[in-house]
């Protein structure tokens, strides 16, 4: 079902997943710090909420009529699943369907996002000042930055649309910096506009319908319309309305749109800002947009994502789509049929740095093909890529480390590949800030990746845990005793890994039947002189 942000918030409230904060909250220092405790305070994932701040004021004492929501799109996997009109277990299937069956958007005559229109002097007088943009990393960020902000541009030659989510450095009421990061597709559009001697027309969308936000952060191939992927997620076309001052179409049911021109003649210092790799990202020379119009709903809500150190709302939003995209690439584009699942580690590592590929009885060639493809797919962001067997839960870091410790030999099963693009993350040189421009599609090839084959290569003894039937029976007793609910953590029962015999199996069976003396007599017959 297609829902705009207001409908989505209403559903979250109905499900008990929305926390309304009615007391006055300062946008510079209190909004993101409050929500941050949700991720750094030991709060269980299932208890995390979407937050709606209804009375927001700034450091100068000004109160805003526009509320702010944080965590509303992916404060937890449960919230994210509702945005996709599914449950947590159905997220992967929804993404697979969207990637395989995109639905193109449709143009409509009018939309709620243009209920109020500000042009000319209104933009210079109000502009970004009308909206309560929070500071994401108070104490380090040098301005409020837009975070849940989708930049819409078109290829100046083909007219093909691109949508990407990049932070926006608010510099004036009518000027905002954009950090497109190396290799983002907006740079291709910027380069083409520059070659024509023209600014790049753009629209910055805040508070798009959830499915649009989910699609905007995915790394789809150049030329693929993210709004068609959003349509696939929604199972219906996304309605778009034409902007007032630029040749761009935006979601008709979005909250707020800033239209404008991104200069291709000038760059400005932009940053520093706390990024999703968990460090402050230094100031660099980046593009900026001069705002030509602001449109919004009469009851607009400002949407902010909490990002920086993972886990965060940003990492939840990216995780499912990224994992599905990598899986589709390995299993179908690369035809590695033994790939069962791809999982990206979330806490602290920024998703794509630590990738686990679960495989089912793969040949050695397929293992190394999968590892290399995952490390180099989409600009080569994988830093540590591990292949594990089907019996290893790729979401369980302990299980993955267990496989690495007992199913691989570093001198045989670890490959280092160099010549990788410089990764998105430290080391940085703040004392040389501004020396590197982001306007480039390629990074220096001074990084590397570690590929680890932790697949079982020879028969191993059984896992030293009780067999499944005994663990299941014990669980029934546990529940009869009224003990706390059990969450099974693989491996939670013992199973054979090939190095076990019928004789040993029979001896174990005799033991649980109380007939172990029979085994003792058999072993007595095999005595050897010392």
C-alpha positions in Angstrom: 0.0 0.0 0.0 1.2 3.5 -0.9 1.4 5.8 2.1 2.6 9.4 2.5 4.5 10.4 5.7 1.3 11.5 7.5 -0.4 8.2 6.9 2.8 6.3 7.9 3.0 8.2 11.2 -0.7 7.5 11.9 0.0 3.8 11.4 3.1 3.9 13.7 1.0 5.5 16.4 -1.7 2.8 15.9 0.9 0.1 16.4 2.5 1.8 19.5 5.7 2.7 17.7 5.4 6.5 17.8 6.5 8.6 20.7 5.0 12.1 20.8 7.1 14.7 22.6 4.9 17.6 23.5 7.3 19.5 25.8 9.5 22.2 24.2 12.7 20.7 22.7 15.6 22.7 21.3 16.5 21.7 17.8 20.3 22.4 18.1 21.2 20.3 21.1 18.3 18.2 22.2 16.5 16.4 19.3 19.2 14.2 18.0 20.9 13.6 21.4 17.6 12.3 22.8 17.1 9.9 19.9 20.8 8.9 20.0 20.3 7.3 23.5 17.9 4.9 21.7 21.0 3.4 20.0 23.7 4.0 22.5 21.8 3.3 25.7 21.3 -0.4 25.5 17.6 -0.2 24.4 16.6 -3.4 22.7 16.0 -3.1 19.0 12.3 -4.0 19.3 11.7 -1.2 21.8 13.0 1.6 19.6 10.4 4.2 18.5 9.8 6.8 16.0 9.9 10.3 17.6 7.6 13.3 16.8 8.7 16.6 18.4 5.7 18.8 18.4 7.0 22.0 20.1 10.5 22.8 18.7 12.4 26.0 19.4 15.9 27.2 18.5 18.9 28.6 20.3 17.5 32.1 19.8 14.2 31.2 21.5 12.2 31.0 18.4 9.4 28.4 18.3 8.4 26.7 15.0 4.9 25.7 13.9 6.4 22.8 12.0 7.1 19.6 14.0 10.2 17.4 13.6 10.2 13.6 13.3 13.3 11.4 13.7 13.4 7.6 13.5 10.0 7.6 11.7 11.3 5.7 8.6 13.6 3.2 10.1 14.0 3.7 13.9 13.9 -0.1 14.0 13.3 -2.9 11.5 9.7 -3.1 12.7 9.2 0.6 11.8 11.0 0.0 8.4 8.8 -3.0 7.7 5.6 -1.0 8.2 6.9 1.6 5.7 7.0 -1.3 3.2 3.6 -2.6 4.2 5.0 -5.9 5.4 6.5 -7.5 8.5 10.2 -7.9 9.3 10.4 -11.4 7.8 8.9 -10.1 4.5 11.3 -7.2 3.9 13.7 -9.2 1.7 10.9 -10.5 -0.5 9.5 -6.9 -1.0 12.9 -5.7 -2.1 13.4 -8.7 -4.4 10.1 -8.0 -6.1 10.9 -4.3 -6.5 14.3 -4.9 -8.1 12.8 -7.4 -10.5 9.5 -5.5 -11.2 10.1 -1.8 -11.1 7.0 0.4 -11.8 7.5 3.8 -13.5 6.1 6.9 -11.8 3.3 8.9 -13.3 2.9 12.7 -13.7 -0.1 14.4 -12.1 -1.3 18.0 -12.3 -1.1 18.9 -8.7 0.1 17.7 -5.3 -0.1 18.6 -1.7 3.6 19.4 -1.6 2.7 22.6 -3.5 -0.1 23.8 -1.2 2.2 26.7 -0.2 4.6 28.2 -2.7 7.4 30.7 -1.9 9.2 32.5 -4.7 11.6 35.5 -5.1 11.8 37.7 -2.0 9.9 35.1 0.1 12.8 32.7 -0.5 15.4 35.2 0.5 13.4 36.3 3.6 12.4 32.8 4.8 13.9 29.9 2.9 15.5 27.5 5.3 14.7 29.7 8.2 11.1 28.5 8.1 12.1 25.0 9.0 13.5 23.6 12.3 16.5 21.7 11.0 18.2 19.9 13.9 22.0 19.7 14.4 23.0 16.0 14.0 26.3 16.0 16.0 26.0 19.0 18.4 29.4 20.1 19.6 31.1 19.1 16.3 28.8 20.0 13.3 29.3 23.6 12.1 25.7 24.1 11.0 22.3 22.4 10.8 22.5 19.8 8.0 19.6 18.2 6.1 19.8 14.5 6.4 16.7 12.8 5.1 17.0 14.9 1.9 16.7 13.4 -1.5 18.4 15.3 -4.4 16.5 15.0 -7.7 18.4 15.8 -10.9 18.2 14.9 -14.6 20.9 13.9 -17.0 21.3 17.0 -19.2 21.8 14.9 -22.3 19.2 12.1 -21.9 16.8 13.5 -19.4 17.0 10.3 -17.3 16.2 11.1 -13.6 18.5 10.3 -10.7 17.5 10.4 -7.0 20.2 10.3 -4.3 20.3 11.0 -0.6 23.1 13.4 0.4 23.5 15.7 3.3 22.9 19.4 2.8 25.0 22.0 4.6 22.6 25.0 5.3 24.7 28.1 4.6 22.1 30.8 4.1 18.3 31.2 3.8 18.6 30.5 0.1 21.9 28.5 -0.3 22.7 24.9 0.7 25.9 22.9 0.2 25.6 19.3 -1.1 28.0 16.5 -0.3 27.6 13.9 -3.1 30.5 11.8 -2.1 32.9 10.3 -4.6 31.2 8.2 -7.2 27.6 9.2 -6.8 25.6 9.5 -10.0 24.7 13.1 -9.4 28.3 13.8 -10.2 27.8 12.5 -13.8 24.9 15.0 -14.2 27.0 17.8 -12.7 29.9 17.0 -15.1 27.6 17.1 -18.1 26.0 20.4 -17.1 29.4 21.9 -16.5 30.5 20.8 -20.0 27.5 22.7 -21.4 28.3 25.7 -19.3 25.1 25.5 -17.4 24.1 25.1 -13.7 22.5 21.8 -12.8 18.8 22.0 -12.1 17.9 20.2 -8.9 15.2 19.7 -6.3 15.8 18.8 -2.7 12.9 16.8 -1.2 12.4 16.5 2.5 9.8 14.1 3.8 9.0 12.0 0.8 6.7 9.0 1.1 8.6 6.2 2.9 9.0 4.0 -0.1 10.7 6.9 -2.0 13.1 7.4 0.9 13.9 3.7 1.0 14.7 3.7 -2.7 16.7 7.0 -2.6 19.5 5.5 -0.5 20.0 2.4 -2.7 23.0 2.1 -5.0 21.2 1.1 -8.2 23.0 1.1 -11.5 23.4 4.5 -13.4 20.3 5.1 -15.6 17.9 3.1 -13.3 15.2 5.4 -12.0 15.0 5.1 -8.2 11.4 6.2 -8.4 10.6 3.1 -10.5 12.2 1.0 -7.7 10.0 3.0 -5.2 7.0 2.1 -7.3 8.0 -1.6 -7.1 8.2 -1.3 -3.3 4.7 0.4 -3.3 3.3 -2.0 -5.8 1.9 1.0 -7.7 3.3 4.1 -9.5 4.5 7.0 -7.5 2.7 10.3 -8.5 5.0 13.2 -9.4 4.3 16.8 -9.9 6.4 19.3 -11.9 8.4 21.8 -10.0 7.6 25.6 -10.2 11.1 26.9 -11.3 13.1 24.0 -12.6 12.5 21.1 -15.0 12.3 18.5 -12.4 9.4 16.3 -11.1 9.0 15.5 -7.4 6.7 13.3 -5.3 3.3 14.9 -5.2 2.8 13.7 -1.6 6.1 14.9 -0.2 6.3 17.3 2.7 8.7 20.0 1.5 10.7 20.8 -1.7 13.6 23.2 -2.2 14.0 23.9 -5.9 17.2 25.5 -7.3 20.3 25.6 -9.4 23.6 23.8 -8.4 26.5 25.9 -9.6 29.0 24.3 -11.9 31.2 27.4 -11.9 32.0 27.5 -8.2 32.6 25.2 -5.3 32.6 26.1 -1.7 34.0 24.6 1.5 31.5 22.2 2.9 31.6 20.3 6.3 32.8 19.0 8.6 29.9 16.7 9.5 29.6 13.4 11.4 29.2 10.7 8.8 27.9 7.1 8.8 31.4 5.7 9.1 31.3 6.9 12.7 33.8 9.8 12.4 33.7 13.5 11.7 34.2 13.9 8.0 36.5 16.9 7.2 35.7 20.0 5.2 36.0 19.7 1.4 35.2 21.7 -1.6 31.8 20.7 -2.8 28.9 22.1 -4.9 26.1 24.3 -3.6 22.6 25.1 -4.7 21.0 28.5 -4.9 17.3 28.1 -4.0 14.8 29.4 -6.5 11.6 28.2 -4.8 10.3 26.5 -1.7 7.0 24.5 -1.7 5.4 22.5 1.1 2.2 21.1 2.5 0.3 23.4 4.8 0.7 20.8 7.6 4.3 20.0 6.7 6.5 17.9 9.0 10.3 18.2 8.9 12.0 14.8 8.6 15.5 14.1 10.0 17.5 10.9 9.9 19.8 9.9 12.7 23.0 8.7 11.1 26.7 8.8 12.1 27.8 5.9 14.4 26.0 2.6 13.4 23.5 1.2 14.3 21.3 4.1 13.4 18.2 4.9 11.4 20.3 5.4 8.4 21.9 2.0 8.6 18.5 0.3 9.1 17.3 2.0 5.9 20.2 0.9 3.9 20.8 -2.6 5.2 17.9 -4.6 3.7 18.1 -3.0 0.3 21.9 -3.3 0.1 21.8 -7.0 1.2 19.2 -7.9 -1.4 21.0 -6.0 -4.1 24.3 -7.8 -3.4 22.5 -11.1 -3.2 20.8 -10.6 -6.6 24.1 -9.5 -8.1 26.0 -12.6 -6.8 23.3 -15.2 -7.4 21.8 -14.0 -10.7 24.1 -11.6 -12.4 27.2 -13.6 -11.5 25.3 -17.0 -11.6 26.8 -18.2 -8.3 23.9 -20.5 -7.4 25.4 -21.6 -4.1 24.9 -18.2 -2.6 22.1 -18.3 0.0 22.3 -14.9 1.7 24.3 -11.8 2.0 24.5 -10.0 5.3 26.2 -6.7 6.2 27.4 -6.1 9.7 25.7 -3.1 11.3 27.0 -2.1 14.7 29.9 0.4 14.3 31.2 -0.9 11.0 29.0 1.1 8.6 27.4 -1.9 6.8 29.4 -2.5 3.7 32.8 -2.7 5.4 32.1 -6.2 6.8 30.2 -8.5 4.5 29.2 -12.1 5.2 28.2 -14.4 2.3 26.3 -17.6 3.3 26.8 -20.4 0.8 25.4 -23.9 0.4 28.0 -26.6 -0.5 30.0 -24.3 -2.9 32.9 -25.4 -5.0 36.2 -23.5 -4.2 36.0 -21.6 -7.4 32.6 -20.2 -6.6 33.7 -19.2 -3.1 36.5 -17.1 -4.4 34.3 -15.7 -7.2 31.7 -14.7 -4.7 34.3 -13.1 -2.4 35.9 -11.1 -5.2 32.5 -9.9 -6.6 31.2 -8.8 -3.2 34.4 -6.9 -2.5 34.4 -5.1 -5.8 30.7 -4.6 -6.4 29.6 -0.9 -6.4 32.9 0.9 -6.2 34.6 -1.8 -4.1 33.4 -0.8 -0.6 33.9 -4.2 1.0 36.8 -4.2 3.4 36.4 -7.6 5.1 34.4 -10.2 3.2 33.8 -13.7 4.7 32.2 -16.8 3.1 30.5 -19.2 5.5 28.5 -22.4 5.3 24.8 -22.8 5.4 24.9 -23.8 9.1 26.5 -20.6 10.1 24.1 -17.7 10.9 25.6 -14.8 9.0 23.8 -12.3 11.3 25.5 -13.7 14.3 29.0 -12.2 14.6 30.0 -14.8 17.2 29.1 -17.6 14.8 31.0 -16.0 11.9 34.1 -15.6 14.1 33.7 -19.3 15.2 33.7 -20.3 11.5 36.8 -18.2 10.9 38.6 -19.7 13.8 38.0 -23.4 13.0 37.2 -23.6 9.3 39.9 -21.5 7.7 43.7 -21.5 7.7 45.0 -17.9 7.2 48.0 -18.8 5.0 45.6 -20.7 2.6 42.2 -19.1 3.0 42.9 -15.4 3.3 43.5 -13.2 0.2 44.4 -9.5 0.2 43.4 -7.6 -2.9 45.0 -4.2 -3.3 44.4 -1.4 -5.8 40.9 -0.8 -4.4 39.4 2.7 -4.4 40.0 4.7 -1.3 37.2 3.7 1.1 34.5 6.0 2.5 36.1 6.6 5.9 39.3 7.5 7.8 42.2 8.2 7.8 41.4 11.9 7.3 43.7 14.9 7.5 41.8 17.7 9.2 44.9 19.9 9.1 44.8 19.7 5.3 41.0 20.1 5.0 39.7 21.5 1.8 42.6 20.2 -0.3 40.5 17.5 -2.0 37.4 18.1 -4.1 34.6 15.6 -4.1 33.7 16.4 -7.7 35.3 13.3 -9.2 33.9 9.9 -10.0 37.0 8.0 -8.9 39.0 7.8 -5.7 42.7 7.0 -5.4 43.3 3.3 -5.5 45.1 3.2 -2.2 42.8 0.8 -0.2 42.6 -3.0 0.0 40.2 -5.7 0.9 40.6 -9.0 2.9 38.8 -12.0 1.5 38.3 -14.9 4.0 37.2 -18.4 2.9 35.7 -19.8 6.1 33.8 -22.6 4.3 34.2 -26.1 5.8 36.7 -27.9 3.6 36.9 -31.3 5.2 34.7 -33.4 7.6 34.6 -32.1 11.1 33.3 -33.7 14.4 29.8 -32.9 15.5 28.9 -29.7 17.2 29.3 -30.4 20.9 25.8 -29.5 21.9 22.8 -31.9 22.8 21.0 -33.2 19.7 18.0 -31.3 18.5 15.3 -33.5 20.0 16.8 -33.2 23.5 17.1 -29.4 23.3 13.5 -29.1 22.0 12.3 -31.3 24.9 14.2 -29.2 27.4 12.7 -26.1 26.0 9.2 -27.5 26.7 10.2 -28.1 30.3 11.7 -24.6 30.4 8.4 -23.1 29.4 6.4 -25.2 31.9 8.6 -23.8 34.6 7.6 -20.2 33.6 11.2 -19.1 32.9 11.9 -16.1 30.6 11.2 -16.6 26.9 14.0 -18.3 24.9 15.5 -16.8 21.8 17.3 -19.6 19.9 20.9 -18.6 18.9 22.4 -20.9 16.4 24.1 -23.2 17.0 21.6 -24.2 19.7 21.8 -28.0 19.1 24.4 -30.5 18.0 24.7 -31.9 14.5 27.2 -33.9 12.5 29.7 -32.2 10.2 30.8 -35.4 8.6 33.4 -36.9 11.0 31.1 -39.3 12.9 30.4 -43.0 12.5 27.4 -45.3 12.9 29.2 -46.9 15.8 29.6 -43.7 17.7 26.1 -42.8 17.0 24.9 -46.1 18.4 27.0 -45.7 21.5 25.5 -42.2 22.1 22.0 -43.8 21.7 22.8 -46.5 24.3 24.0 -43.8 26.7 20.7 -41.9 26.7 18.9 -45.2 27.2 21.1 -45.9 30.3 22.9 -48.8 28.6 26.4 -47.4 28.6 27.8 -50.5 30.4 27.2 -52.3 27.1 29.6 -49.9 25.5 32.0 -50.3 28.3 32.1 -54.1 27.8 32.7 -53.6 24.1 35.6 -51.3 24.8 37.0 -53.7 27.3 37.4 -56.2 24.5 39.6 -53.8 22.7 42.2 -53.4 25.4 45.9 -53.0 24.4 48.9 -53.7 26.4 50.5 -50.4 27.6 
